[in-house]
Amino acid sequence: KKFSVEKHFDTLPEFAGRTFNRLRSKDIEKLAKAGKTRVDEYGDEHQPTEEELQKQAKLQRKIAKKIAKARSSAYGEMEARLERANKMSQAESHLVTEKLVAGKGRRRKIKGAENGQPAQYKWRRERKR
């Protein structure tokens, strides 16, 4: 006996692979009808006019522009925050290196400061008594 997912769940073959939110055939028909007609303030269904469709398209374009602008500004802010965090970490590493160099112990410079990174030093091992 073959098991048919479409028949069992009363859905379209496109939704058969889904394990969640499987729409039934009658629900798909309702959604299709709702997309074609619109209910006005009196409760009557009618087809949207060309002018209404143009207004909806204009509104959607306006909303899309606002979303794009907000996304762009959010990415800009994120970039600025990352840049500031990198600068702060470099400044911190410079301060830590300066503090260590100012301390006791013989040290040898291994690498000079380059590309915003502090110089690298190596300390001679000292026996702790």
N, C-alpha and C positions, 0 to 999 in steps of 0.2 A: 504494500500500500504506500503510495507516494504522498508526502506531506507538502501541501502548497501553502506557503506563508501568506500569499496574496489573498487566497480564499479564507484562510483561517482568521486573519486579522481584518478582512474586508478593506483592503487598501490597494494602492497602485503598486506595480512592480518596482517603481523607483524608490518607494519607501520600504521595500521588503528587507533591505539590508540593515535598516535602522533598528536599534534595540530600544530606542526612546522616541517619544513624540511621533508615533506613527499615526497619521491622520486617516480616518475612515473615509470611504468614498463619499458618503453623504456630507461630511464636514468639508471635503474638498469642493463639492458642488456648491455648498452654501458660500464658501469663500469666493468662488468664481462669480457667483451672482452678486455678491456684495461689492466686488471690484467693478462690475459693469454698471451698476445702478447706485443711486444715492438717495437717501431719505431726507426730504426737506423739513422745514419747521412744522408743517402740517401733518407729517407722517406719510406723505405720498412719495412713492419712488419715481424717479425720473432719470433720464440720461443726462450726464453733465454736458453743458454747452461748450463750444470751442473757446469762448471767452473765459469760462471757468477753468478749463484745462490750461489755458495760457497763464492765468493768475496763479494756479497751483505750480506750474513749471517755474514761473518767476520767483515765487516764494521759496521753492526748493533750491534754486540757484543762489538766492540770497543767504539761505541757511548754510549751504555748502561753502560759500565764501567766508562766512563768520567762523565756521568750524575750521577751515583751512588757516585763517588768520590766527585763531586761538592756538592751533597746533604749532604753527610757526613760532609764535611768541613763547610757547612752552619749551620748544626745542632750544630756542635762543637762550632762555633762562637756564636750562639744564647745562648747556655748553658753558655759559659764564660761571656757573657754580663749579663745574668740573675744573675749569681753568684756575679758578681761585683756590680750589682744594689742592691742585698741583703746586701752585705758588707757595701756599702755606706749608706744605710738606717739605718743599725745597728749603724754605727759610728755617724750618725746624731742624732739618738735617745739618744746615750750616751752623746753627747755634749749638747743637750738640757737639759737632766736631770742634768748634772753637773752645767749648768748655773742656773737652777732653785734652786738647792741645795745651791749654793753659795749666793743666794739672801737672803732677810730678811724673817722672819716668823718662827714660831715654826713648826717643822715637825716631823713626826714619820715614821720610816722605816717599810713598810708593808711586803715587799718581797725582798730578796736579789737578786743579779744579777745571772742569770743562763742561760745556752745555748746561750750565746752571747747577751742576752737581758739585758738592764740596770735595776738597782734596782728600786723598786716602793716605792714612798713616799706619805704620806698624810699630808696635811697642816691643822693646826688648823685654824678655821674661825676667822677672825679678823674684828672687827667692823670698818667700814669706817666712819669717822666723817666729 
